Amino acid sequence: MRPFQLYFTGDYLDEQGELVADIGAERLRSSGMVQIDFFKDQSPRPGDATYWDRLYSLEITPEHVAQANGIVIFRPWVKASAFARGAKNLVAIGRAGVGCDKIDAAACTENDVLLFNAPDTLTHSTASAGFTMMLMLAKRVLQQQRLVYTGRWDRQPEFLGDDLIGKTLGIVGLGKTGMEMARLSAPFHMKILAYSPSADPTLAEALGVELVPDLDTVLRSADFLSLHCRLEKKTRGMFGERELKLLKPSAYLINVARGELIQEEVLVRALQERWFAGAGLDVFEHEPLPLNSPLLALDNVILTPHWLPSTRRAARAVRDVIVDNMLRVAQGMVPRNVVNVEVLGRPGFREKLRGFAANQAKN
């Protein structure tokens, strides 16, 4: 049996070197094929307060690539520079989540490394996070909570919330999470508009969603604008001053997708100057959000640490996808959910994968 050396990024560990998430270690080890380790140079050290400022800028290095047959990515980047010395041993990278915008898929392919992710595992939890933001904004939960903490019950009439019934939800990106957001909103009798050029009109109609051909219509119409599009070259910074000024003064913006979709400097100004009513943000252009960010001084925004969709159920689903697929790779089989499908036809990748095929006979 040929052992398959699987490394998890160091952000799976806490300061004491203990796991912060269930990675399915017992199942992996009991297979007899997989040896587990961690890139401990990426894990926090006791007393290192600067680690948390670096958390979202950690990177996979050529040294990491050289050690592993498989790598599971939690937060770190995989840039082209990770393959500076090639990838003789590395067969597959698994992204423990859906988004792969921090992984250079083209560089993976060029170095005969397969990339897979865990789609659908976060669909409901991400959409329900957006829906939670919408309800909290509509009901003005933060402002009403502040009245309790300050004992200002006399100010109740100033912070009257509203219902979702009859309001317009604008969705940008009617993919899986966008459709789930629409499904969750359906019982609340909202009018749902969506801008999503690649969306299936039949599926949209079945969900009661009206597809519109231009983004401006959604921006002008929405009482709640919820972003669910992928971060790509064409969507990076797509919401700037012109777009945000199209929102109604009474509208709310919700972003549980990617912070880089919005020009954050403009967003801060928009919230400060009340171009629209407020926002719910789980993601930011720079993460972690700096403690001197002007967003923290605002009373019309809900802020969560890129973690609201992270639930126990979703974590278990991600774990199972990662374990299932890495066990397939460890037996020389193609995993499911391949992102860079073009790598499958490359002789170099096929040769590396075949090197573990003998493990099939042992299981």
SERO-4910 file (N, C-alpha, C, O; in steps of 0.05 Angstrom, whole numbers):
BEGIN
 pado doro    nc1    nc2    nc3   cac1   cac2   cac3    cc1    cc2    cc3    oc1    oc2    oc3
  Met    A     17    -24      0      0      0      0     18     25      0     37     27     15
  Arg    A     11     44    -17     26     68    -18     13     90     -1    -10     97     -7
  Pro    A     26    100     20     13    120     37      8    146     22     25    155      6
  Phe    A    -15    158     27    -22    184     15    -19    205     36    -33    205     57
  Gln    A      0    223     32      6    244     52    -13    268     48    -10    283     29
  Leu    A    -31    271     67    -51    292     65    -46    313     87    -44    308    110
  Tyr    A    -43    338     77    -38    361     95    -63    379     96    -75    385     75
  Phe    A    -69    388    120    -89    408    124    -75    435    130    -54    435    144
  Thr    A    -87    457    121    -74    483    127    -75    488    157    -92    478    171
  Gly    A    -55    504    166    -51    507    195    -73    522    209    -75    522    234
  Asp    A    -91    536    194   -113    550    207   -134    531    217   -155    541    227
  Tyr    A   -131    505    214   -148    486    227   -141    481    256   -155    468    270
  Leu    A   -119    493    265   -109    489    292   -112    514    309   -111    537    298
  Asp    A   -115    511    335   -115    535    353    -87    539    365    -68    525    356
  Glu    A    -85    557    384    -59    563    395    -46    540    410    -22    539    414
  Gln    A    -62    521    419    -52    498    433    -47    474    414    -40    452    423
  Gly    A    -51    479    388    -47    458    369    -71    439    367    -68    417    355
  Glu    A    -94    446    378   -117    430    377   -135    437    353   -134    460    345
  Leu    A   -149    418    343   -167    423    320   -190    441    327   -201    439    349
  Val    A   -196    460    309   -219    478    313   -243    468    298   -265    480    300
  Ala    A   -240    446    283   -262    435    267   -258    405    264   -236    395    265
  Asp    A   -280    391    260   -279    362    255   -271    357    227   -286    364    208
  Ile    A   -248    346    222   -238    342    195   -242    313    185   -233    306    163
  Gly    A   -255    296    202   -259    268    194   -233    252    197   -229    233    182
  Ala    A   -216    259    216   -190    247    219   -192    217    224   -176    201    213
  Glu    A   -211    208    240   -213    180    247   -219    164    221   -207    142    217
  Arg    A   -237    173    205   -244    159    181   -220    158    161   -215    138    148
  Leu    A   -206    180    159   -183    181    142   -161    162    151   -150    146    135
  Arg    A   -155    162    177   -134    145    187   -142    116    186   -125     98    181
  Ser    A   -167    110    192   -176     82    192   -176     69    165   -177     45    162
  Ser    A   -174     86    144   -172     75    117   -146     60    112   -144     43     95
  Gly    A   -126     66    128   -100     54    125    -84     65    102    -61     57     99
  Met    A    -95     83     87    -82     94     64    -71    122     69    -51    130     57
  Val    A    -84    137     86    -79    166     89    -64    172    115    -72    164    136
  Gln    A    -42    187    112    -28    199    135    -34    228    136    -31    243    116
  Ile    A    -42    238    159    -51    265    163    -30    282    177    -17    273    196
  Asp    A    -27    306    167     -9    325    181    -20    353    175    -40    357    161
  Phe    A     -7    373    187    -16    401    184      8    419    177     31    413    185
  Phe    A      3    440    163     24    460    158     25    478    183     12    499    185
  Lys    A     41    469    202     40    481    229     52    509    229     48    525    247
  Asp    A     68    516    208     78    543    206     56    563    201     60    587    203
  Gln    A     32    553    193      9    571    188    -10    572    212    -30    587    211
  Ser    A     -3    558    234    -21    557    257    -14    579    277      9    588    277
  Pro    A    -33    588    293    -27    609    312     -8    599    335     -8    576    342
  Arg    A      7    618    345     24    612    368     14    628    392      5    650    389
  Pro    A     17    617    416      8    631    440     20    659    442     45    661    440
  Gly    A      4    679    446     14    706    450     19    721    424     26    745    425
  Asp    A     15    709    401     20    722    376     -5    736    367    -22    725    352
  Ala    A     -9    761    376    -34    776    370    -35    783    340    -57    789    330
  Thr    A    -12    784    327    -12    792    299    -23    771    280    -29    776    257
  Tyr    A    -24    746    290    -33    723    273    -60    729    261    -65    723    238
  Trp    A    -78    739    278   -106    743    269   -108    765    248   -128    766    233
  Asp    A    -88    783    247    -88    803    226    -78    790    200    -85    800    178
  Arg    A    -63    769    202    -52    755    178    -69    732    169    -64    720    148
  Leu    A    -90    725    184   -105    701    179   -114    697    151   -111    675    140
  Tyr    A   -124    718    138   -135    716    111   -115    721     90   -121    722     66
  Ser    A    -90    725     98    -69    730     78    -48    707     78    -28    709     64
  Leu    A    -53    686     93    -35    663     93    -34    651     65    -53    652     50
  Glu    A    -11    639     58     -7    628     31      6    601     33     21    594     51
  Ile    A     -1    584     13     13    559      9     39    565     -5     40    580    -24
  Thr    A     61    553      4     87    558     -6     98    534    -22     86    512    -20
  Pro    A    119    537    -37    131    515    -51    140    492    -32    139    469    -39
  Glu    A    148    500     -7    155    479     12    131    462     20    133    438     24
  His    A    108    475     23     83    460     29     77    441      6     70    418     11
  Val    A     78    451    -18     71    435    -42     89    410    -44     80    389    -51
  Ala    A    115    414    -37    134    392    -40    128    369    -21    135    346    -27
  Gln    A    116    375      2    111    355     23     87    337     18     86    315     28
  Ala    A     68    347      3     41    335      3     34    321    -22     42    327    -44
  Asn    A     17    300    -19      2    288    -41    -25    301    -44    -36    302    -66
  Gly    A    -36    310    -22    -62    324    -22    -61    346     -1    -48    344     19
  Ile    A    -75    368     -7    -76    391     11   -106    399     14   -120    401     -6
  Val    A   -114    403     38   -141    414     44   -138    443     52   -125    449     72
  Ile    A   -152    461     38   -149    489     42   -174    499     58   -196    495     51
  Phe    A   -168    513     81   -189    526     96   -190    555     87   -208    563     72
  Arg    A   -170    572     95   -170    600     87   -147    609     69   -151    627     53
  Pro    A   -123    596     70   -100    607     55   -104    609     25   -120    595     13
  Trp    A    -87    626     14    -85    629    -15    -68    607    -28    -50    597    -15
  Val    A    -75    600    -53    -57    584    -69    -52    599    -94    -67    599   -113
  Lys    A    -29    613    -94    -22    630   -117     -3    614   -136      6    592   -128
  Ala    A      2    625   -159     20    611   -178     47    607   -166     61    588   -172
  Ser    A     55    625   -148     82    623   -136     85    598   -119    107    590   -113
  Ala    A     63    586   -110     64    561    -95     77    538   -111     87    519   -100
  Phe    A     76    541   -137     86    520   -155    113    527   -167    121    517   -188
  Ala    A    128    545   -154    153    554   -165    173    532   -169    190    533   -186
  Arg    A    171    511   -152    189    488   -155    174    463   -167    183    441   -164
  Gly    A    152    468   -180    136    447   -191    119    434   -170    116    444   -148
  Ala    A    106    411   -178     89    397   -159     91    367   -165     71    354   -173
  Lys    A    115    357   -162    120    329   -169    102    309   -154     93    289   -166
  Asn    A     97    315   -129     82    296   -112     53    304   -108     37    286   -102
  Leu    A     46    329   -111     19    338   -105      0    330   -127      3    336   -150
  Val    A    -21    316   -118    -41    306   -137    -66    323   -137    -78    330   -157
  Ala    A    -75    330   -112   -101    344   -110   -102    365    -87    -89    361    -67
  Ile    A   -117    386    -92   -123    406    -72   -153    406    -68   -168    407    -87
  Gly    A   -162    404    -43   -190    405    -37   -196    431    -22   -184    437     -2
  Arg    A   -215    446    -33   -224    471    -20   -247    464     -1   -268    456    -10
  Ala    A   -243    469     25   -263    462     45   -284    484     45   -287    500     64
  Gly    A   -299    485     24   -320    505     20   -327    506    -10   -321    488    -25
  Val    A   -339    528    -18   -348    531    -45   -330    549    -62   -320    541    -83
  Gly    A   -325    573    -52   -309    593    -67   -280    585    -71   -267    577    -52
  Cys    A   -271    587    -95   -243    581   -102   -229    605   -113   -208    603   -127
  Asp    A   -239    629   -107   -227    654   -118   -199    659   -106   -185    676   -117
  Lys    A   -191    646    -84   -165    650    -73   -145    628    -82   -122    627    -73
  Ile    A   -154    612   -101   -137    590   -111   -134    594   -141   -153    596   -156
  Asp    A   -109    595   -150   -103    598   -179   -108    571   -193    -90    554   -194
  Ala    A   -132    568   -203   -139    542   -216   -122    537   -241   -115    514   -246
  Ala    A   -115    558   -256    -99    555   -280    -71    544   -273    -60    527   -286
  Ala    A    -60    555   -251    -34    546   -242    -35    517   -233    -16    502   -237
  Cys    A    -57    510   -220    -60    482   -212    -60    464   -237    -45    443   -237
  Thr    A    -75    471   -257    -76    455   -281    -48    453   -294    -40    431   -302
  Glu    A    -34    475   -296     -8    475   -309     12    457   -295     31    448   -307
  Asn    A      7    453   -269     25    436   -254     13    409   -248     22    395   -230
  Asp    A     -8    401   -263    -20    375   -262    -31    369   -234    -28    347   -223
  Val    A    -44    389   -222    -56    386   -196    -86    390   -199    -95    411   -209
  Leu    A   -102    371   -190   -131    373   -191   -141    390   -168   -131    388   -145
  Leu    A   -161    407   -173   -174    423   -153   -203    415   -151   -217    415   -172
  Phe    A   -213    409   -127   -241    404   -123   -251    421   -100   -236    429    -83
  Asn    A   -277    425    -99   -289    440    -77   -312    425    -65   -316    401    -71
  Ala    A   -328    438    -49   -351    425    -35   -376    441    -41   -387    454    -23
  Pro    A   -386    440    -66   -410    455    -73   -435    445    -59   -436    421    -51
  Asp    A   -454    462    -56   -480    456    -43   -479    453    -13   -499    455      0
  Thr    A   -455    449     -2   -453    445     27   -461    470     43   -471    469     65
  Leu    A   -457    494     31   -462    519     44   -486    534     31   -491    557     38
  Thr    A   -499    521     13   -521    535     -2   -542    546     17   -549    569     17
  His    A   -553    528     34   -575    537     52   -564    555     73   -576    576     79
  Ser    A   -541    548     85   -531    564    107   -524    593     98   -527    612    113
  Thr    A   -513    595     74   -507    622     64   -532    638     58   -534    661     65
  Ala    A   -551    625     45   -576    639     39   -591    646     64   -602    668     66
  Ser    A   -592    628     83   -606    634    108   -592    656    124   -604    670    139
  Ala    A   -565    658    121   -551    680    133   -560    707    121   -565    726    136
  Gly    A   -563    707     95   -573    731     82   -601    738     90   -608    761     94
  Phe    A   -617    717     93   -645    721    101   -647    731    130   -663    748    136
  Thr    A   -629    721    147   -628    730    174   -621    760    175   -633    775    190
  Met    A   -601    768    159   -594    796    157   -618    813    149   -623    834    160
  Met    A   -633    803    129   -656    817    119   -677    822    140   -687    844    143
  Leu    A   -683    801    155   -703    803    177   -693    822    199   -709    838    209
  Met    A   -668    820    206   -657    837    227   -658    867    219   -664    884    235
  Leu    A   -652    872    194   -653    899    184   -681    910    183   -687    932    191
  Ala    A   -699    893    173   -727    901    171   -739    907    199   -754    927    202
  Lys    A   -732    891    218   -743    894    245   -727    914    262   -734    920    285
  Arg    A   -705    923    251   -687    942    265   -678    931    292   -679    945    313
  Val    A   -669    907    291   -662    892    315   -640    906    331   -642    909    355
  Leu    A   -618    914    317   -596    926    332   -604    952    346   -596    956    369
  Gln    A   -620    969    332   -628    994    345   -646    988    369   -644   1002    389
  Gln    A   -664    969    366   -682    963    388   -667    950    412   -674    955    435
  Gln    A   -647    934    406   -631    922    427   -617    944    442   -614    943    467
  Arg    A   -607    964    428   -593    986    441   -611   1001    460   -602   1011    481
  Leu    A   -637   1003    454   -656   1016    472   -657   1002    499   -659   1014    520
  Val    A   -656    975    498   -657    959    522   -632    964    539   -633    968    563
  Tyr    A   -609    963    525   -583    965    539   -580    993    551   -566    996    572
  Thr    A   -592   1013    539   -589   1041    549   -613   1049    566   -613   1072    577
  Gly    A   -633   1032    568   -656   1039    584   -674   1060    572   -689   1073    586
  Arg    A   -672   1063    546   -688   1085    532   -713   1074    519   -717   1077    495
  Trp    A   -730   1061    535   -755   1051    525   -773   1073    515   -792   1068    499
  Asp    A   -768   1097    524   -784   1120    515   -780   1126    486   -796   1141    474
  Arg    A   -759   1115    474   -753   1121    445   -764   1099    427   -757   1099    403
  Gln    A   -781   1081    437   -792   1060    420   -803   1070    393   -797   1058    373
  Pro    A   -819   1091    393   -831   1100    368   -811   1108    346   -818   1109    323
  Glu    A   -787   1115    354   -766   1124    335   -755   1100    319   -743   1104    298
  Phe    A   -758   1076    330   -746   1053    317   -766   1032    311   -763   1008    318
  Leu    A   -787   1040    297   -808   1022    288   -798   1005    264   -789   1016    244
  Gly    A   -799    979    267   -790    961    245   -812    958    225   -833    972    225
  Asp    A   -808    939    206   -827    934    185   -828    905    179   -810    889    187
  Asp    A   -849    897    164   -852    869    155   -841    867    127   -837    887    113
  Leu    A   -836    842    118   -826    837     91   -849    835     71   -844    838     47
  Ile    A   -873    831     80   -896    828     62   -899    853     44   -900    876     54
  Gly    A   -900    848     18   -903    870     -1   -878    884     -9   -878    901    -27
  Lys    A   -855    877      4   -830    890     -3   -818    876    -27   -825    853    -34
  Thr    A   -798    889    -39   -785    878    -63   -757    869    -55   -741    885    -45
  Leu    A   -751    844    -60   -724    833    -56   -710    832    -83   -720    820   -102
  Gly    A   -687    845    -84   -671    844   -108   -647    826   -104   -632    829    -85
  Ile    A   -645    806   -121   -623    786   -119   -604    790   -142   -612    791   -165
  Val    A   -578    793   -136   -558    794   -157   -542    768   -156   -527    763   -138
  Gly    A   -546    752   -177   -534    726   -178   -554    704   -170   -555    696   -147
  Leu    A   -569    694   -189   -589    673   -183   -577    645   -188   -588    629   -203
  Gly    A   -555    641   -174   -544    614   -173   -557    598   -151   -580    603   -144
  Lys    A   -543    579   -140   -555    562   -120   -562    577    -94   -584    573    -83
  Thr    A   -544    594    -84   -551    609    -60   -572    630    -66   -589    636    -49
  Gly    A   -571    642    -89   -591    662    -96   -619    649    -99   -638    661    -90
  Met    A   -620    625   -110   -646    612   -112   -656    603    -85   -680    604    -79
  Glu    A   -637    595    -67   -646    588    -40   -656    612    -25   -675    610     -9
  Met    A   -644    635    -29   -653    660    -17   -682    666    -26   -699    674    -11
  Ala    A   -687    661    -52   -714    666    -63   -733    646    -50   -756    653    -44
  Arg    A   -725    621    -47   -743    601    -36   -750    607     -7   -773    604      1
  Leu    A   -730    616      8   -735    623     36   -753    647     39   -768    650     58
  Ser    A   -752    665     19   -768    690     20   -796    686     11   -814    703     17
  Ala    A   -801    665     -4   -827    661    -17   -851    662      3   -871    675     -4
  Pro    A   -850    650     26   -873    651     45   -879    679     55   -900    683     67
  Phe    A   -860    697     51   -864    724     62   -877    743     42   -879    767     46
  His    A   -886    732     19   -901    747     -1   -887    772    -10   -899    794    -12
  Met    A   -862    769    -16   -846    791    -27   -846    789    -58   -850    767    -69
  Lys    A   -842    811    -71   -837    811    -99   -807    807   -103   -791    821    -91
  Ile    A   -800    787   -119   -772    780   -121   -762    785   -150   -773    774   -169
  Leu    A   -743    803   -152   -730    809   -178   -701    798   -177   -689    797   -156
  Ala    A   -690    791   -200   -663    781   -200   -649    790   -226   -660    790   -247
  Tyr    A   -624    798   -222   -606    803   -245   -585    781   -245   -569    779   -226
  Ser    A   -586    765   -265   -568    742   -267   -567    732   -296   -583    715   -303
  Pro    A   -549    743   -312   -549    737   -341   -548    708   -348   -558    700   -369
  Ser    A   -537    691   -331   -535    662   -338   -556    645   -325   -555    621   -327
  Ala    A   -575    658   -312   -596    642   -297   -615    628   -316   -619    637   -339
  Asp    A   -626    606   -307   -645    590   -322   -673    603   -318   -683    602   -296
  Pro    A   -685    614   -339   -711    627   -337   -733    608   -326   -751    616   -312
  Thr    A   -731    582   -333   -751    563   -324   -750    560   -294   -770    559   -280
  Leu    A   -725    557   -283   -722    554   -254   -730    580   -240   -743    579   -219
  Ala    A   -724    602   -252   -732    628   -240   -762    630   -238   -773    638   -217
  Glu    A   -775    623   -259   -805    625   -259   -817    606   -239   -836    613   -225
  Ala    A   -805    582   -236   -816    563   -216   -813    573   -188   -829    566   -170
  Leu    A   -794    591   -183   -789    602   -157   -805    628   -153   -804    640   -131
  Gly    A   -818    637   -174   -833    662   -172   -814    686   -174   -821    708   -164
  Val    A   -792    683   -187   -772    704   -190   -775    716   -218   -776    702   -238
  Glu    A   -775    743   -219   -776    757   -245   -747    764   -252   -734    780   -239
  Leu    A   -737    752   -274   -711    760   -284   -712    786   -299   -730    789   -316
  Val    A   -694    804   -293   -693    830   -308   -667    831   -323   -647    821   -314
  Pro    A   -667    845   -346   -644    844   -364   -621    863   -356   -599    861   -366
  Asp    A   -627    881   -337   -606    900   -329   -604    904   -299   -625    902   -286
  Leu    A   -581    908   -289   -576    911   -260   -590    936   -249   -600    936   -227
  Asp    A   -590    957   -265   -601    983   -255   -630    980   -246   -639    992   -226
  Thr    A   -646    964   -261   -674    960   -253   -676    948   -225   -693    956   -210
  Val    A   -659    928   -220   -660    915   -193   -652    935   -172   -664    937   -151
  Leu    A   -631    951   -177   -621    970   -158   -643    991   -151   -646    998   -128
  Arg    A   -656   1001   -171   -676   1022   -167   -701   1011   -153   -715   1025   -139
  Ser    A   -707    985   -156   -732    974   -147   -730    961   -119   -751    959   -105
  Ala    A   -706    952   -111   -704    935    -87   -708    950    -61   -698    972    -57
  Asp    A   -723    938    -43   -724    947    -16   -701    933      0   -691    944     19
  Phe    A   -694    909     -9   -672    894      1   -656    884    -23   -667    870    -39
  Leu    A   -631    891    -24   -613    881    -46   -594    861    -34   -578    868    -17
  Ser    A   -595    836    -43   -579    814    -33   -560    804    -54   -568    796    -76
  Leu    A   -534    804    -48   -514    796    -67   -507    766    -64   -501    757    -42
  His    A   -507    752    -86   -501    723    -86   -484    715   -110   -483    692   -118
  Cys    A   -471    735   -122   -455    728   -146   -426    720   -139   -417    727   -117
  Arg    A   -413    707   -157   -386    698   -152   -367    722   -155   -373    741   -169
  Leu    A   -344    720   -142   -323    740   -146   -306    732   -171   -292    712   -170
  Glu    A   -309    747   -191   -294    743   -216   -283    770   -225   -289    790   -213
  Lys    A   -267    770   -246   -255    795   -256   -277    815   -262   -274    838   -257
  Lys    A   -299    805   -275   -320    824   -283   -338    833   -260   -352    853   -263
  Thr    A   -338    819   -237   -355    826   -215   -339    841   -193   -352    853   -175
  Arg    A   -313    840   -194   -297    853   -173   -302    884   -174   -298    896   -195
  Gly    A   -311    895   -152   -316    923   -150   -340    933   -167   -341    956   -174
  Met    A   -358    915   -174   -380    922   -192   -400    942   -179   -416    955   -193
  Phe    A   -399    944   -152   -417    963   -139   -401    986   -129   -387    985   -108
  Gly    A   -402   1008   -144   -388   1032   -137   -408   1055   -132   -432   1050   -125
  Glu    A   -399   1079   -134   -416   1102   -128   -441   1103   -146   -463   1108   -135
  Arg    A   -438   1099   -171   -461   1101   -189   -482   1081   -182   -506   1087   -181
  Glu    A   -474   1056   -176   -493   1035   -170   -506   1039   -143   -530   1036   -140
  Leu    A   -491   1047   -123   -502   1050    -96   -521   1074    -94   -539   1074    -77
  Lys    A   -516   1094   -111   -534   1117   -110   -560   1112   -124   -579   1128   -122
  Leu    A   -563   1089   -138   -588   1081   -150   -607   1069   -130   -631   1067   -135
  Leu    A   -597   1060   -107   -614   1048    -87   -633   1069    -74   -626   1092    -72
  Lys    A   -656   1060    -67   -675   1077    -54   -665   1086    -26   -650   1071    -14
  Pro    A   -672   1110    -17   -663   1118     10   -672   1099     32   -659   1098     53
  Ser    A   -693   1084     27   -704   1066     47   -694   1037     44   -702   1019     59
  Ala    A   -676   1033     25   -667   1005     18   -645    996     37   -631   1012     49
  Tyr    A   -642    970     38   -620    957     53   -603    939     34   -614    926     16
  Leu    A   -577    939     39   -559    923     23   -549    900     40   -541    903     64
  Ile    A   -549    875     29   -540    851     43   -518    838     27   -522    832      3
  Asn    A   -496    832     40   -474    818     26   -463    796     43   -449    800     63
  Val    A   -469    771     34   -458    747     47   -442    731     26   -437    707     29
  Ala    A   -435    745      4   -420    732    -18   -390    737    -16   -376    721     -4
  Arg    A   -381    759    -27   -353    767    -25   -351    797    -21   -365    812    -35
  Gly    A   -334    806     -3   -331    834      2   -321    850    -21   -328    873    -25
  Glu    A   -305    837    -38   -293    852    -61   -312    859    -83   -305    873   -102
  Leu    A   -337    849    -81   -358    857   -100   -364    887    -98   -373    899   -117
  Ile    A   -360    898    -74   -367    926    -69   -342    942    -64   -323    932    -51
  Gln    A   -341    966    -74   -319    984    -69   -323    995    -41   -340   1012    -36
  Glu    A   -308    984    -22   -313    988      7   -311   1018     15   -326   1027     32
  Glu    A   -293   1032      3   -290   1060     10   -315   1075      3   -324   1093     17
  Val    A   -326   1068    -20   -352   1081    -29   -374   1072    -10   -391   1088     -3
  Leu    A   -375   1047     -3   -396   1036     14   -396   1051     41   -417   1058     52
  Val    A   -372   1056     52   -371   1070     78   -383   1098     75   -399   1106     92
  Arg    A   -376   1112     54   -387   1138     49   -417   1137     46   -432   1155     56
  Ala    A   -427   1117     31   -455   1114     26   -471   1110     52   -492   1122     56
  Leu    A   -460   1094     70   -473   1089     96   -471   1113    115   -490   1120    129
  Gln    A   -448   1127    114   -445   1151    130   -464   1173    122   -476   1187    138
  Glu    A   -467   1176     95   -484   1197     85   -513   1189     80   -529   1204     70
  Arg    A   -519   1164     87   -546   1154     86   -558   1155     57   -581   1163     53
  Trp    A   -542   1146     38   -553   1143     11   -575   1123     11   -595   1126     -4
  Phe    A   -573   1103     28   -594   1083     32   -595   1077     62   -578   1087     77
  Ala    A   -614   1061     70   -620   1059     99   -599   1044    115   -594   1052    138
  Gly    A   -587   1024    104   -567   1009    120   -558    984    105   -565    979     82
  Ala    A   -542    967    119   -531    944    107   -526    922    127   -524    927    151
  Gly    A   -525    897    117   -517    874    132   -494    861    118   -497    852     95
  Leu    A   -471    860    131   -446    851    117   -433    829    133   -426    832    157
  Asp    A   -428    806    119   -413    784    131   -385    783    119   -368    768    129
  Val    A   -381    798     97   -355    797     82   -346    825     77   -361    844     75
  Phe    A   -319    827     73   -307    854     71   -284    853     51   -273    832     45
  Glu    A   -277    876     41   -256    878     21   -229    870     33   -213    857     20
  His    A   -225    877     59   -201    869     73   -210    854     98   -224    864    115
  Glu    A   -200    829    101   -208    813    124   -183    803    138   -163    795    125
  Pro    A   -183    802    165   -205    812    182   -209    842    179   -191    857    172
  Leu    A   -233    851    185   -239    879    183   -222    894    204   -224    888    228
  Pro    A   -206    914    195   -188    928    214   -205    941    236   -227    951    232
  Leu    A   -194    942    260   -208    954    283   -211    984    280   -227    996    295
  Asn    A   -197    996    262   -201   1025    257   -219   1030    233   -220   1053    223
  Ser    A   -232   1009    223   -250   1013    200   -273   1031    208   -285   1027    229
  Pro    A   -280   1051    192   -302   1068    198   -329   1054    198   -349   1064    209
  Leu    A   -330   1030    187   -355   1014    188   -363   1008    217   -387   1006    224
  Leu    A   -343   1005    235   -349    998    262   -362   1021    278   -373   1017    300
  Ala    A   -360   1045    267   -372   1068    281   -400   1074    273   -413   1093    283
  Leu    A   -411   1059    254   -437   1065    243   -459   1050    258   -455   1028    268
  Asp    A   -482   1062    259   -505   1050    273   -526   1038    254   -547   1028    263
  Asn    A   -520   1039    228   -539   1029    208   -528   1005    193   -535   1001    170
  Val    A   -510    990    206   -499    966    192   -495    944    212   -487    948    235
  Ile    A   -502    919    203   -497    895    218   -472    883    207   -469    879    183
  Leu    A   -453    876    225   -427    865    217   -422    838    230   -425    836    254
  Thr    A   -416    818    214   -408    792    224   -382    784    211   -376    793    189
  Pro    A   -366    766    224   -338    762    215   -334    740    194   -318    721    198
  His    A   -348    742    171   -345    722    150   -349    694    162   -334    675    157
  Trp    A   -370    692    178   -374    667    193   -404    660    196   -411    638    205
  Leu    A   -421    679    189   -450    674    193   -460    649    179   -477    635    191
  Pro    A   -451    642    155   -461    618    142   -448    592    153   -456    570    146
  Ser    A   -428    595    171   -414    572    181   -430    560    204   -430    570    226
  Thr    A   -443    538    198   -460    524    218   -449    496    222   -433    486    207
  Arg    A   -458    483    244   -450    456    249   -458    437    227   -443    420    218
  Arg    A   -483    441    217   -492    423    195   -475    427    170   -467    407    158
  Ala    A   -470    452    163   -454    457    139   -425    446    143   -414    436    124
  Ala    A   -414    449    166   -387    440    171   -385    409    168   -366    399    157
  Arg    A   -406    395    178   -406    366    174   -408    359    145   -395    340    135
  Ala    A   -424    373    130   -427    368    101   -401    373     86   -393    357     69
  Val    A   -387    394     93   -361    400     80   -341    378     87   -327    368     69
  Arg    A   -340    371    112   -322    349    121   -326    324    105   -307    311     96
  Asp    A   -351    316    102   -357    291     88   -348    292     58   -338    272     48
  Val    A   -353    315     46   -345    318     18   -314    316     15   -304    302     -3
  Ile    A   -300    330     33   -271    330     32   -260    302     37   -243    292     22
  Val    A   -270    288     57   -260    261     63   -267    242     41   -249    227     32
  Asp    A   -291    242     31   -299    224      9   -280    228    -15   -270    208    -26
  Asn    A   -275    253    -22   -260    258    -46   -230    252    -43   -217    242    -61
  Met    A   -219    258    -19   -191    253    -15   -186    222    -13   -165    213    -22
  Leu    A   -206    207     -3   -203    178     -3   -204    167    -32   -190    148    -38
  Arg    A   -219    180    -49   -219    172    -77   -192    177    -90   -181    159   -104
  Val    A   -181    201    -85   -155    207    -97   -133    188    -86   -116    179   -101
  Ala    A   -135    182    -60   -115    164    -48   -116    136    -59    -98    120    -55
  Gln    A   -138    130    -74   -140    104    -88   -137    106   -118   -143     88   -133
  Gly    A   -127    129   -126   -122    133   -155   -147    138   -171   -147    134   -195
  Met    A   -168    147   -158   -193    153   -172   -199    183   -173   -190    198   -156
  Val    A   -212    191   -194   -219    219   -197   -241    227   -177   -261    213   -175
  Pro    A   -237    248   -162   -258    256   -142   -281    270   -156   -280    275   -180
  Arg    A   -302    275   -141   -325    290   -151   -320    320   -147   -302    328   -132
  Asn    A   -335    336   -161   -335    366   -158   -308    378   -167   -298    396   -155
  Val    A   -298    367   -189   -272    378   -200   -277    406   -211   -296    411   -226
  Val    A   -261    425   -203   -263    453   -212   -248    457   -239   -260    468   -257
  Asn    A   -224    448   -240   -207    451   -265   -209    425   -281   -189    410   -282
  Val    A   -231    420   -293   -236    395   -307   -216    389   -329   -211    366   -336
  Glu    A   -203    410   -340   -184    406   -361   -159    390   -352   -145    379   -369
  Val    A   -154    389   -326   -131    375   -316   -134    345   -321   -114    330   -322
  Leu    A   -159    335   -323   -164    307   -326   -151    294   -350   -145    270   -351
  Gly    A   -147    311   -371   -136    300   -395   -105    303   -397    -93    296   -417
  Arg    A    -93    314   -377    -64    318   -377    -49    293   -369    -55    282   -348
  Pro    A    -30    284   -385    -15    259   -379     -1    260   -352      0    240   -338
  Gly    A     10    284   -345     24    286   -320      6    281   -296     14    268   -277
  Phe    A    -18    292   -297    -37    287   -275    -45    258   -274    -46    246   -253
  Arg    A    -51    247   -297    -60    219   -298    -39    200   -287    -45    181   -273
  Glu    A    -14    207   -292      8    190   -282      9    192   -252     13    171   -238
  Lys    A      7    216   -241      8    219   -212    -15    205   -198    -12    192   -178
  Leu    A    -39    207   -211    -62    194   -199    -60    164   -200    -67    150   -181
  Arg    A    -49    153   -222    -46    124   -225    -27    112   -204    -29     89   -197
  Gly    A     -9    129   -194     10    120   -174     -3    110   -149     10     96   -133
  Phe    A    -28    118   -144    -42    109   -120    -64     88   -125    -79     81   -107
  Ala    A    -66     79   -150    -87     60   -158    -84     34   -143   -104     20   -139
  Ala    A    -60     26   -136    -56      1   -122    -70      0    -95    -76    -22    -85
  Asn    A    -76     23    -84    -90     23    -58   -119     13    -60   -131      5    -40
  Gln    A   -130     12    -85   -157      2    -88   -160    -27    -80   -179    -35    -68
  Ala    A   -139    -42    -86   -140    -71    -81   -139    -77    -51   -145    -99    -43
  Lys    A   -130    -58    -36   -127    -62     -7   -152    -54      9   -153    -58     33
  Asn    A   -173    -44     -5   -196    -34      9   -222    -46     -2   -244    -39      8
***
